Amino acid sequence: MKNLIDLKKFTGFREITLLCLVILYAPLVIVAIYSFNASPSITKWGGMSLKWYSEVFSGPEAPKFKAAALNSMFIAVAAATIATMIALAASVAMTRAGKFRGKVAGFALINLPLMVPEVVTAVASLVFFSAIGFQGGILTILLAHIVFCIPFAYLPISARMQSIPPMYEQAAMDLYATPKEAFNQVLLPMMMPGILSGFLLAFIISLDDFLITNFVKGAGVETLPTAIFGSVKQGIKPNIMAISTLMLGVSAVFVALSWLIGRIPKPPEDA
């Protein structure tokens, strides 16, 4: 492996890496720190306090944020579940159905939401729902999130399925299992880490989405990101920093779980 290039030896590589990390994560660290600020000021430190976290759950804006959080949870669970089911079916077709007409086009369509700018998806969804007479609400948010989450669920599921040799299903069918039984009792359990990883990834993508949700939600319907945005327009308050820090923590936990589950060893190819 002597031909590998050591990027650390390039001049300025370490400095550029540190600069990128600071630009990416310094704002998040600052928000997290000031969420514990005892002072209502967002620029002056007044000591450590948890009162803004208490205000999130019992303050005057708590009912609004609670309702928005429940909407976000319902939409995220439903969108992630349906998107994972569709992604599982697509993965089976792409990796186990052999060659068929339209396979390349199908793969492109599945991954298209990853390539298209999110604002374009948001505008297109709004125009589509308006054209067919759908009034903005929970249903429009859910449909838009399902479409947007499919490729995020598909990638870990497809990667897991590609790592499983077809000989396991073939061995099951040699022992008189039907294709359905081979899938349910052999392939599906081995795919479960990829399925769970895809579900968690789709869940957190849906939970955190703001742009598409803001376009298609309609009047009177809020998710947690849009509720936060509405409060920020009236001025940045410390309780907003506390909510943002909580969302950041939840996102980090789910992303870490998705990564850890995805690292569960694949079945050996010479079994």
Secondary structure, DSSP 4 states (H G I P E B T S, - for coil): -TT---GGGSTTHHHHHHHHHHHHHHHHHHHHHHTTBSSS-SSS---B--HHHHHHHHSTTHHHHHHHHHHHHHHHHHHHHHHHHHHHHHHHHHHHS-S-TTHHHHHHHHHHHHHS-HHHHHHHHHHHHHHTTPPSSHHHHHHHHHHHHHHHHHHHHHHHHHTS-THHHHHHHHTT--HHHHIIIIIHHHHHHHHHHHHHHHHHHHHH--HHHHHHS-TT---HHHHHHHHHTT---HHHHHHHHHHHHHHHHHHHHHHHHHTSPPPPTT-
